[in-house]
Amino acid sequence: MNYKKHTNTSPGTKHVLVGENFCFHRHYSDIGGTQSAYAYYKDHKKTNKELYVSSTPIAIDTNILLNLYKISFTERNQFVKFIEKNAYRIIIPAQVQVEYMHHRIKFIQGFQRTLKELDPLAKRIFEDLKKSSQTAIDQLQQLANRKIVSNDMADVTGHIKTLQDYIDAHKCSEEYVNEITNLFQPLQDSLKKGVENSLKQAVYELDDPVLAALSKTQIQKELSIQEKTFLQQKYEELFSEYKEHKTDVNEKDVFTFPGSGDWRKENDGLDPCGDFYIYHELLSYMNRNNQDVVLLTNDVRKSDWIRQDGKPFGHYIVDTYINTGHMLYVFNARDFTNLTFEAVAESDVEKKDDDTVEEFVTVKGESTSTDGVADLLGNDSSALSVHQPPAIPASTEGDPGGVEITSVSPVEIIDVPLSYFRDVTEERFLQELETAELWAESYGNGYVSQDFFIYTILGHKRFHFSSSRKVLEKLVNEGKVTVVNEEHDDKTIKCLKLNIGR
């Protein structure tokens, strides 16, 4: 398609200073420019498969880089491999560099502390197990002591006494305690050894593979003081409008802008303009190099890079195109990769300076599923979806495809409404499997475990486990997918092989 240029500048000619004629504008009264922007977005949007092999520049947000210090070594190593292999086209905005270097050591040290907290965990579980009977007896007594029960519900107190006597008579015997002690000891020893080995790998302030990989990428030049001063004033103007409408669900999205979700920082005396700087750095890059850019982020909770339902903001599409003649495509990194980016454990790293630790989104009430939902322009919105992990059952096949399956906290499980899950289609199943195979071959261990694919990759995108298994069975019967037993790390693992579309 031929695109009529409706840009404020001449892309690809020279560096244009950020200013009133080259910056984010919430609204353009330009029918032709708006239509050209929407058409360009649709016609140039690439799938994961296409992006893996293309030369499209990829910008990485701060939250991803810092969260690499919180996740498993297996996931971290895969993403570092991705950075190294694509260093020639990976962009690190100057603002990202500033935030990353400011917090890097703090995150490394925080990860070391969380590892040390794992060591006594088995012992605490063991002690809780031994105390469980007495705890139950005490809790029953608290119930019996409530005046409404003791004074007015004599039959209830009788049942409580019967239950207490039974628990007391059958609580942990000496033989039982000795047996679970013997069973727990190998677990304790194994966990202690694992923590010690992990701590040895985690001491890398001076020998950091993440830092080494990033040094090979394209680090962008910082915006000038003049440009930042202008953007600070622009931010205040945009935020003033946003503040008036942010409580109105029908208007909030229209007044959203990059960084509007950071407004609380100003209350703490911090600069809220970080994402606003990043957006304009990327505009400058696109204009200067005459290229589209993909931004990978896990910072989806604030809903100021992409909408809460996973769709792009229409006015972002128009603004990017009119300013540069090109497009910024925002991807949730969890959908772009096979990685969960789940922290090994929670740390005490502060989160006041910038939103470097993205938390899982909890959506109350109606489902905001993006399965089968076309984005603003009729495209599959999987690459832009908000991440909400379900509970994950333990794998029955050992290594889940080269990436750890880590637990999901009870809060995250409880807060996910059942209606938020949905059935996977055959088309989506095959699409996700193709992406999983490409990632595994390029950056993982070269295989996709059946359990890992269903419970982690599809599960984290809110697909019912049962429907995923049914679709897999149907695709196997149709010869589109094959399940193969393979030996990996001295374990037999069921691996999925895509027979079509490669």
Secondary structure, DSSP 8 states (H G I E B T S, - for coil): -------SS-TTSS----BTTBS--S----HHHHHHHHHHHHHH---HHHHHHS---EEE-HHHHHHTTTS-HHHHHHHHHHHHHTGGGEEE-HHHHHHHHHHHHHHHHHHHHHHHHHTTHHHHHHHHHHHHHHHHHHHHHHHHHSHHHHHH-HHHHHHHHHHHHHHHHHS--HHHHHHHHHHHHHHHHHHHHHHHHHHHHH--SSS-HHHHHHTTSEE-----HHHHHHHHHHHHHHHHHHHHHTT-TTTHHHH--TTGGGTHHHHTT----HHHHHHHHHHHHHHHHT--EEEEES--TT-SSS-TTS---HHHHHHHHHHHSS-EEEEEHHHHSS-----SS------SSS--S-------SS----TT-B-TTS-B-GGG-----------SSSS-TTS------HHHHHTS-GGG-B---HHHHHHHHHHHHHHHHHTSSS--BHHIIIIIIIGGGTB-HHHHHHHHHHHHHTTSEEEEEEEETTEEEEEEEE-S--
